[in-house]
Amino acid sequence: MRALISTPDGPSPAEIQDVDEPSPASGELVLEVRFASLNRGELHLLEARPGWRPGQDVSGVVVQAASDGSGPPEGARAVALVDQAGWAERVAAPTSRVAPLPDGVEFGAGATLGVAGLTALRALRLGGNLLGRDVLVTGASGGVGRFAVQLAAIGGARVTAAVGSAARGEGLEGLGAAGIVTGDEDAGGPFDFVMEGVGGGSLERSVHALKPSGAVALYGTAAGQPARLGLIDFRGCPGARIQSFFIYSTDVGTFGRDLALLAGLMAEGKLRPQIGLEVSWRNLGAALESLRGRHVMGKAILRID
């Protein structure tokens, strides 16, 4: 079969090469991949890991069911989150990280749910019950941010979306944002909970906008700059906290359960996929350049054709 292999010293960041077929363990199935999505972390890993097989978020059809009887059967449509090797014609996936993909959800939409969807869902849970609460989502134009705006609104929160420019805020009100702020503009508030994906000055502003005992879930540092924060910055919000969030530090054995929840919300029309770019996997370089230039609002996906 064929798969994308990282070639940082070659003419392109990765090349399609022939590789061995997957050899699944007893609790793994084999998925024929129809679509895969790109995550920003993969941009750096492609440069640092020669010969690496990238790809985490995948959707497709089960071509070999797990030998232990777990997971969807052969022929089922499915979505999965794997550690690597997903940018390929086929991939082995632990059934605990696989969920059925409802017929009403296209494969491309399903491929967006892995890292971005699970990060938004699980980080928002750190805020507890969101009904009637004020939530700020920074970096709201990205894949995680657009899912977070929708999921927080579904949970009953009043959502403010922070983006870098007015253009990047287009469509967010339709996803559930009650207000949109741009650049270094004051986000208002105060907020019970903040989904912080930018870091640096954005994190500083988020802390200053917290209510007493409020919380910031820090899941990303897109700004690439450290924040300057000290005890005095929490003077107006006693009891507030910053909590780090890493998707793979949560219970990976329940990824499948949460993927099923997200896919179900999509099938019901409550969660809308945010595909900013779709290309053939033969055109990976163009997709990577778009991501590096921050030209993609939402998720970039690869069509394994």
HUQUI-V132087 format. One line per field, one symbol per residue. ss: DSSP state (~ for helix, > for strand, _ for the rest). burial: I if it has 9 or more other ideal C-beta (glycine too) atoms within 8 Angstrom, else O. Layout:
ss=???
burial=???
This chain:
ss=_>>>>>_______>>>>>_________>>>>>>>>>>__~~~~~~~~~________>>>>>>>>____________>>>>>______>_>>>>>~~~>>>______~~~~__~~~~~~~~~~~~~~~______>>>>>___>~~~~~~~~~~~~___>>>>>>___~~~___~~~_>>>>>>________>>>>>>____~~~~~~~~_>>>>>>>>>____________~~~~______>>>>__~~~__~~~~~~~~~~~~~~~~_______>>>>>>~~~~~~~~~~~~_____>>>>>>__
burial=IOIIIIIIOOOOIIOIOOIOOIOIOOIIIIIIIIIIIIIOOIIOIIOOIOOIIIIIIIIIIIOOIIOOOOIIOOOIIIIIIIOIIIIIOIIIIIIIIIIIIIOOIOIIIIIIIIIIIIIIIIIIOIIOOIOOIIIIIIIIIIIIIIIIIIIIIIIOIOIIIIIOOOOIIOOIOOIIIOOIIIOOOOIOIIIIIIIIIIIIIIIIIIIOIIIOOIIIIIIIIIIOOOIOOOOOIIOOIOOIOIIOIOIOOOOOOOIIOIIIIIIIIIIOOOIOIIIOIOIOIOOIOOIIOIIOOOOIIIIIIIIIO
